[in-house]
């Protein structure tokens, strides 16, 4: 696995919010990772250009419009493994989405964490039920262009829009074969993507966050597995990140897309509902 050293940026908001994804992995005990069936057909014919197919996934999603999404972020550090799950919808055309992120139970098995509502918009992440001293009725707003990982890991779920745009930097792509995802026949591709290259090719609304990620990781290369249906739509993608933050943390981030065309409504909170106080580290 390629190792990416994550350089923590200075600043109250970015450092504090990082605890949503990273501190959970440092403190909790374990979670069950989501799996998907593989098993490629041995005689299916490979597509003519796997690299072009994967790099074009983000454009295909934009033309499709919207989809429901499930996410799973599995973190491993020092023998501890936890999984943070999310569910919601993404409007790829208007570049926004909403996820309900479920944190794992604590070490005693008690489910003490309230689900976190996350709103995903260009350049920003809004979170409610953030904890860390934030009142329950308040939202936290984070500028994703200031985060050292561009919110690929910080929020406990990789923004599905960013997950797709990250594939624009795909390279050394291998066609594995045909399989199924949630009952749909798909083509399975495996390769690596370059964060810096993806940032240069990304849509303007996502470019700033990916540029931040390219600067925040010492190495740009990220291994991935991507699954595209017969129309070229991204059905599933798994990225594998490794970085250092008080120890080495391995992260497997999976995004599953389904119910294409489903309506997605995102309503941003009024300014008075955004917390302006200090967030506990």
Secondary structure, DSSP 8 states (H G I E B T S, - for coil): -----B----SHHHHHHGGGTHHHHHH--B-----------SS----S-HHHHHHTHHHHHHHH-EEEEEEEEEEEETTEEEEEEEEEEEETTTTEEEEEEE----TTS------EEEEEETTEEEEES--TT--TT-EEEEEGGGSTTTTSSTTSS--HHHHHHGGGGEEEEEEEEEEEETTEEEEEEEEEEEHHHHHHHS-HHHHHHHHHHHHHBS--EEEEEEEE-TTS-EEEEEEEEEEESSSEEEEEEEEEEESTT---------GGGB--S----
